[in-house]
Amino acid sequence: EEEETPEIDIMIGVNVEYRRENGMVTMKLRRPYTTASIWSSGRVTCTGATSEDQAKVAARRYARALEKLGFHVRFQNFRVVNVLGTCRMP
């Protein structure tokens, strides 16, 4: 018998939006308030975190959410790529 791969629909998740023109799924978390762009290649980009630790926690939560939906997830090559600083001058 051939093993059939289960058909998994990520749209079952909460706070998920599929963008057909980009081939990308956008997923949001409330705490920490972040957004993940999940590409068809498997790459996940997490934005909106206010610290490096918060970014890592958010990335792990996205990985866990994908695992719960039935995807095989390996959390590797995590790195912070961009940081933006703001200030107010009198």
C-alpha positions in Angstrom: 0.0 0.0 0.0 1.1 3.5 -0.8 1.1 6.0 2.1 -1.1 8.9 1.3 0.0 12.2 2.6 -2.8 13.8 4.5 -4.3 16.9 2.9 -3.8 19.7 5.3 -5.4 23.1 5.1 -3.6 25.9 6.9 -6.7 28.1 6.5 -8.3 26.2 9.5 -6.1 28.2 11.8 -7.1 31.4 13.5 -5.9 34.8 12.3 -4.8 33.4 9.0 -5.0 35.0 5.5 -3.9 33.5 2.2 -2.5 35.8 -0.5 -2.8 33.9 -3.8 -0.8 36.5 -5.8 2.3 36.0 -3.6 1.8 32.3 -2.7 2.0 33.4 0.9 0.0 32.8 4.1 -0.1 35.5 6.7 -0.6 34.5 10.3 -1.0 36.8 13.3 -0.4 36.4 17.1 -1.8 38.6 19.8 0.9 38.0 22.4 3.6 38.9 21.4 1.9 41.0 18.8 3.6 39.8 15.6 2.8 38.7 12.1 4.4 35.8 10.2 4.7 35.5 6.5 4.8 31.8 5.6 6.0 31.1 2.0 5.4 28.0 -0.1 9.1 27.3 0.1 8.8 26.8 3.8 10.5 30.0 4.9 8.8 31.9 7.7 9.4 35.6 8.3 8.3 37.0 11.6 7.8 40.8 12.0 6.6 43.2 14.7 8.5 42.0 17.8 9.9 44.6 20.0 13.0 42.6 21.2 15.1 39.7 20.1 13.7 37.5 22.9 10.2 38.4 21.8 11.0 37.5 18.2 12.3 34.1 19.2 9.2 33.4 21.4 6.9 34.4 18.5 8.8 32.3 16.0 8.5 29.3 18.3 4.8 29.9 18.7 4.3 30.0 15.0 6.3 26.7 14.6 4.1 25.1 17.3 0.9 26.3 15.6 2.1 24.8 12.3 2.9 21.5 14.1 -0.6 21.4 15.6 -2.0 21.7 12.1 0.0 18.6 11.1 3.0 20.1 9.3 6.5 18.7 10.0 8.5 21.6 11.5 12.2 22.0 12.3 13.1 25.2 14.1 16.5 26.1 12.7 18.6 29.0 11.4 16.8 31.5 13.5 18.4 35.0 13.2 17.4 38.6 13.7 18.0 40.4 10.4 16.7 43.9 10.9 16.1 46.3 13.9 14.6 49.7 13.6 15.1 52.4 16.3 12.9 55.4 16.8 13.2 58.4 19.1 11.5 61.7 19.8 13.5 65.0 19.7 12.2 68.1 21.5 
